[in-house]
């Protein structure tokens, strides 16, 4: 069982190598994403000061930096973890850089959904680095973090609505309207709440985790439902949903074995 396993001995070398290797791979994906998005980043307030936009670093230098980070990260994972962990790290990288950044982010309202897969990979890499196996717990973690990222990302797209519209990125609030996005936010949070319960139901987490999962998920869902008030400020409400999403996932991640 995951709980019993995690409460056992911790291999500090494996933990440090996995954290460093995965961090380098994620950093590589982010740098390459910045190179790809240089043309649209200039239209968004939160990204217009990136060094790839201002010209402080050339695109070629940034791209080389990103590639070196990726090589170093994958080298660490290959040396210290196992093929399953490396495979998931590679899959997350390809999905983020290839499917999301190069294609779907600019062309499809489903880009967020595909991007959520890459964002859900790091916890699975950490888990499989220890177990060497993609089992039920790993599958639940993957689904849980995928579902969490959807309302989290839609909330950002709502309070950054003008940025996304100005850059021509077809996120759901821009492409289908904020009201449609609110419905999706509520549905995804409800689905997320149900999936978190599975970790306890399958014996991979204790009742303390279940209590935290229920409390935070219901709080998050309640906050999402407030978006339907007649006098709601959509931007302020979305920031609150975003904030609670961070608290929720942090609480769950720190209480896996309660």
N, C-alpha and C positions, 0 to 999 in steps of 0.2 A: 504494500500500500504506500501511496505517495507520502502520507503524513509520517508513517513510521520510518520511511526511507530518509525523508528530509531531516527528521529528528535524530538520525544516526550521525556517523562521523562525517565531517566536512573536509573535503580535500582542498586545502587552500590554493594549491598550484592549479588544479583544474578550475576552481572558481575564478581565480585571477586571470587565467588564460582565456577563459570563456568570456568574461566581462570585457577584457581588453580587445580580444579578437572581434567580438560582436560589435563593440563600440566603434572600432575602426571600419568595419564593413558598413555600418549605418552611416558613419561620417562620410565614407566614400560615396554612398548613394546620394547623400544630401549635396555634396559638392558637385557631383555630376548633374544632379537635378538643377542646381543653380546655373550651370553652364547651359543646359537645355532651355531653361526658362528665362534667360537673360532678356529676350525681346519683350516678354510680357511683364516681367518683374518691375520694369520702369513705370508701369501704369498702376501699381498697387502701393499704397502708402506704407505698408509694413515691409515691403521688399525693395523699394526703390533705392535704398541706401546700401544694398549689398555690393560688395567690392567688384563683382562681375558686371554690375550695372554702372557703377561710377567710373570703372576703368582702372581702379587702383591695382587690380590684378588682371592680367590678360586672360582671355578664355583658354588659350593653350596652356598657360601656367597652371590655371585652376584645374583644368582637365587632367594634366599630368599629376598634380597633387592628389586629386581624387583617385586616380588609378593606383598610385603608390600606396595610398591608405587601404584600398581594397586588397591589394596584393599582400600587404602586411597582415591585414585582418584575417584573410582566408588561410594564410600560412600558419598563423597561430592556432586557428581552429582545427586545421588538418593535423597539426603536430600534437595537440593536447586533448582533442575531443574524440569524435568518432564520425564515421561516414553519414549517419543519420542527421546529426547536428549540422554538419557541413552542407548536406543536401538542402536542409530547410533554410539555412542562411543564404545559400545560392539562389534558391527559389524566391525568397523574399527580395533579394537584390534585383533579380531579373524582372520580377513583377513590378517593382517600384520604378526602376530605371526604364525598362522596356515597355511594358504594357501601359503603365500609368503615365509616366513623364513624357515619353516620346509619342504616345498615341491617344489614350482615352481621356486624359486630363483636358485636352483642348477640343475633343470631338464628341464626347458622349456624357450624358447625365449619369451614366453608370460608372464613370471614372472613380468616384468616391468609393463605391462598393469594391471595385477591383483593388484600389489603393489600400483599403482596409485589410486585405489579405496580407500585404507586405508588412503593414503596421502590427499585425498580430503575430508575426513570426518570432520576434525576439524572445518572448516567454517560452515558446515551444523549443527554440534552440537551447535555452538554458536547461529546460527539463530533460530534453533528449541527450544533452551533453553528459548528464548524470546517469540516466537510465539506459541510454543506448537503444531505446525502443520508442516507436510512436504508438502508444497504447491509448486506452480510453481517456485517461486523464489529459494526455497531450491533445487529443481531439477536442475535448471540452474546453481546454485553455484556448485553442485556436478559434473555436466558435465564439467563445465568450469575449475575447478581445476584438474579434471582427465586429460583433454586434455592438460593443461599447463604442467603437470608433465612429459608427454612423451618426448617432445623435450628437456626439462630440464634434464631429466635422461639420454637420449641418448647422449647429449653433454658431460655429465660427463663420460659416458662409452667410449667416443672417446678419451678425453684427459687423461683418466686413462686406456687406452686400455691394456697396458702391465699388469697392476694389475689384471684386470678381466680375461685376458687370462691365467695368471699364476695361478690364483685361480680356473680356470676351470668353471667360471660362464658364462652361455650361453646368455649373453646380445646380443642384435641385432648386434651391430658393430662387435663383436667377432664371433657370429654364422653365420651371413649372409654377413658380410663385411661392411666397412665404407660407401661405396657408397650407399648401400641399406638403411643404417641408415640416410644418408643425405636426401634421398627422403622422408622417414617417418617424419623426422624433419620438412621439409617444409610443408607437408600435415597436420600434427598435428597443426602447428602454424596457418595455414589457417583456419582449423576447429575451433580452439580456438578463432580466431578473429571473426568469424561468431557468435559463441555462446555468446560472451560478448555483442554483439549488442542486444541480446534478452532481457537483463535486462532493457534496455531502451524501446525496442519495446513493452514489456509487462507492462510497467508503473512502474517498480520497481526501476528504476534509472533515473536520469535526463540527460539533453543534455550535461552537463559538463562532466559527466561520459562517455558518448558516445564519446566525443571529445578525452578524455584521452585514452579510449579503442582503438579508431582508430589510434591515433598517435603512441602509444606504440606497438600495434600489427603490424602495418606496418613497424615500425623500426625493430622489432624483425624478421619479415619475410624477410625484405631486408638484414639483417645480415645473415640469414640462406641461402639465395640465393647466397651469396658471397662464399659459400663453393664449388661452381662449377667452380671457377676460376682455370685455369690450374696450376698456380704456388702457390696455396693456401697451407699454412701450416695447416694441419688438426688439430693438437693439439692446436695451437694458435687460429684458427678459432672457434673451439669448446668451448674454454674458453670464447671467446667473446659472443657466443650464450648463454652460461650459465650465464654470467654476465648480459646480456640484459634481460634474463628471470627473474632474481631477481628484476631488476628495474621495469619490466612490471607488475609483480604481486603485488609488493609493491605500485606502482602508482595506480593500479586499486583498491586495498584493502583500500586505504586511500581516494578514491574519489567516493565511492559508492553512496553517496547522493548529488553529485554536480548537 
